[in-house]
Every structure is written in structure tokens, then in C-alpha cells.
Amino acid sequence: MVTVCLVAGACHNNDNTGSETPNYRTLEDDTIEIAEGSNLNGKLQTETVEMKPYAVRINTTGVITPIPTEYAEIAAPLPGRTVKCHVTIGQTVRKGSALFDIASSDYSEIVKGYIQSRSEMQQAERSLNRVKDLYNNHVASTKELEEAQTAYNIAREEYNHSLAMTREYQINTESMAVGQPMTVRSPVSGKVLKNDIVIGEYLKEDSEAKVIVADLDKVWLKANISEKEAPIVDELRKVEIRTVAKSDSVIEGRIVYVGGMLDPETRTLQTIIECDNRKGNLMPNMYANLTLYGDESDHIIIPKEAVLQSGEGRYVLRKVSENRYSKTRVEVQSIDGQSVIVLSGLNAGDEIITKGAFYLIENQ
């Protein structure tokens, strides 16, 4: 995680040693000049920075969730009384499999409406064809043909509306019949994770889900990346996951989605990792720790204590000449408790103060 390097105390310009001569002064170009013979010289250590191989990584936490397209919470689509249950918890079902039956007057009305509209459309079609035949033989008038066509168009619209209703409630029009209960079917393939069906219970249209079906062979791990780490997410290639239940067991995953905007409240970027779960070690709502790794590449790595903080952001003190150091703004990412990666602001070969830089913090 990126860590802000804050220094608890501030040291005045004179770092008083009993002398009236200041130990250092700040020039107009934001450069600090240390006085000749200042005892600060013995307290400061410098280092020439260089590129070192390192694989960028981020540590964070996440929550296991089913893949939305492979998960379904099934409630009664219409009010009615349960009369049969076709499944048990743990059973594997296919898309379209029967889950439970309900006796519903609303369902009966949909079936009646469909059968009636289909019959009326078929009758209107026969009448239209008969009038067309008479018209072609100069027996029926143009007006009679237009009226037959209009009647057919209206009947067809009524039928299409009824057909849409049956599809909305997944009603099999080939096997349905007036007076039969409605069979509620699974919209996805997977395992039955919940079955709260009670025979004889009356279910309202807004009742909670009674059956949950999910395919958990693959699951998602939803993790939040901090705003400061978001710019390097595209560099990440490998993901290692450890669950709280099995912290010594490592599961690999792959990034399938990176959010396009930050959450305004948490200031984090949602990242989704897909995991192979054929062994069943990952369960929905389980917490997990994860480490995301980038490819190994060269970076400038400096001690954490070399980075100072001001009202304008982070900076280091870069040597520009003998006894002169320039405040150089940097962007960094913490890699452990002692070191940080410099994302911008320094180049290989720059010499910076790595120890004792806090002596040169002005009283702001």
C-alpha cells in the first residue's frame, strides 16, 4: 500500500548549537544551502540512486461473490400456493429445470388469455384467407378484404402480447393447460444453495427468494485498490489469494475487470479477479487476502525516511552542488516498511539525502 511519510517534528533553520550563524538557509529557487562548517554535514547521509529490478505488488483484501450471470435468486413470479418441490439442497440442476410448482389464479388467467388469443388469431387468419380467395374471384369487395385484414392484424397483436406474457414467466406453451399449476424453472445451471419451499405455503408476488441456484466452479473476488495505487493496476499480471479459513493455501486468479472510476466515498477502484473454484474451497461472502504482482522491471527504490512531506506533497532533497540540495517533488509507492518505489521525480544517477533529511525541514 502507498504510505504517506509524515515526520513528527520540525527543525528550525538554525538547529541551534549555540552559534548565531544559521546552519542552513532556503534560497528563492527552493534550494537549501548548508552553511560552511555546519555540524549538519556530519548528520546527513547521501546516496546515488540507481535502477533495481523489482516486481510491483499490491496487498489488499476482497470478498468472494458468485459470477452474476451464473447466480439466481428465484422467488414466486406470481402469487400462489406451493403444491410441489422438485429439488433438494446441493442438487445440481440445468437451466430450465423445474424447481417448484404453485397453484395460481393469475397463472390460469395468463394461460386462458394465451389459448384464447391464439384461437382468435387462427380464426381471423382463416377468415382473411377465405376473403382473399373470394376477392381474387371477384366475389368479395375491397372493403370486405380490408376489414378482414384489419381483424387479423388486431388478433395477431393480441396473440403476440399473450405470447410475450408466457415467455416472461417461462411458461411452456406446448405443455401448459388450464387448471394445471405453474412450474417455476431455474434460469441458470448450477447447484441448489438454498431451498426454503414449504408445501402449502402461500407466496405473494413480492415474497423473498425461496430457491438460490449458482454455478460456483468459477467465482469472483471483488477487491478495492486505493486511489494512490490505482495508476499501477494495469501493470499487474499475477494474483495470489489466501482465505482467512486457509491462510497457508494459495489460490491463483486473474484480473477480469478494473473499474473506470473511483468510489466517491471510499476513494478506491473496484477490481474483479476470477478464480477457479472447481475444488469448492471458495464460498460466497468469504473474505480473502490477496497480493497482486506486476512483471519484474527496473525501478528506483529509496529508503522511506528519505521522503519528506509538505503542504504541496512529497519531496526528497536532491544534491545539486556542494552543500546545496533542491526540494524535488516525487510520487512514491511503499513496498515494505523501509523502502519505497519512486514512480516519478527522480532519475538514475541523482544523489539524494537518505538519512537525516528531517534536520532540513523548515518550520511550516
Disulfide bonds with the S-S distance in Angstrom:
none
